[in-house]
Amino acid sequence: MTLRNLKPWLFLSPALLVYLTVIFVPAVYTSYLSLFRWNGVTPDKQFVGLRNFIDLFMVDNVFVKALKNNLLWMVGSLVFIMGFGLLLAMLLNRKMKGRTAFRGIFYFPYVLSGIVVASGWAWMYNPTQGFINKLLETIGLESWTHAWLAEPKTALYAVFVAALWQGVGQPMVLFLAGLQTIPQEPYEAAIIDGAKRRQTFRYITLPLLRETFLIVVATTMIGSMKVYDIIYGMTGGGPAESTQVLASWMYYQTFRFANIGTGSAISLTLVLITLVVIIPYVYYTTKKSHV
């Protein structure tokens, strides 16, 4: 092999080394650990094969609840976070005073740490001194006040509202970038033809944003499946495990209960579910966009 043929590999080798060290090798080792029952301390590991995976789906009720919460979180993210992101992008794509400032204001929560957001919103949900209950009392809706994070029926939705506030900035910026690449000629022709705003949105904006939707939907799905920090910071998975998601339950099994094999099985299941959801979507959308 000549030096010219080796050059691409020489340039790729640092990134490849980092990838193998940080991602590939740990992933393979985690897959290996998922086949054992081990507490992470003793030198002996008990080989159990697929028993950890079977127990997750057949015995572990918290895992099933966490999986349902993850799927619910994904649907909510695709509908609300992505929907509000598109709405804000369309509003802030118009010519108006202060639109640059508004873009920064709406994007700012996204750059904050999840733990910072969790701490602030946990205080807002405080049942006695929190802003939300105080606001409801001020406007005469005392009957609506509530221990939002302490009741299993409302805790997950309360945390999702905080995640919505934080996460809407990312799809907004991506949609803004996509909207600014759309030429004005199709809209001008549609206006001449008498098309209404709803029709131009359906037949011009949405089709021309197909590539942007591919990126936004994929990143939103992945983010919803690996959500962890805001849940851990606001509820710790409680009350009564009602806000557990796969990432938080994996943490508890691995580091709190010292079930390394079970935690590894959860992490591998999380990766597989994400791949099952993402790969068909990306393949179908990419193939359709090239037809």
Secondary structure, 3 states (H helix, E strand, C coil): CCHHHHHHHHHHHHHHHHHHHHHHHHHHHHHHHCCEECCCCCCCCEECCCHHHHHHHHCCHHHHHHHHHHHHHHHHHHHHHHHHHHHHHHHHCCCCCCHHHHHHHHHHHHHCCHHHHHHHHHHHCCCCCCHHHHHHHHCCCHHHCCCCCCCHHHHHHHHHHHHHHHHCHHHHHHHHHHHCCCCCHHHHHHHHCCCCHHHHHHHHHHHHCHHHHHHHHHHHHHHHHCCCHHHHHHCCCCCCCCCCCHHHHHHHHHHHCCCHHHHHHHHHHHHHHHHHHHHHHHHHHHHHHCC
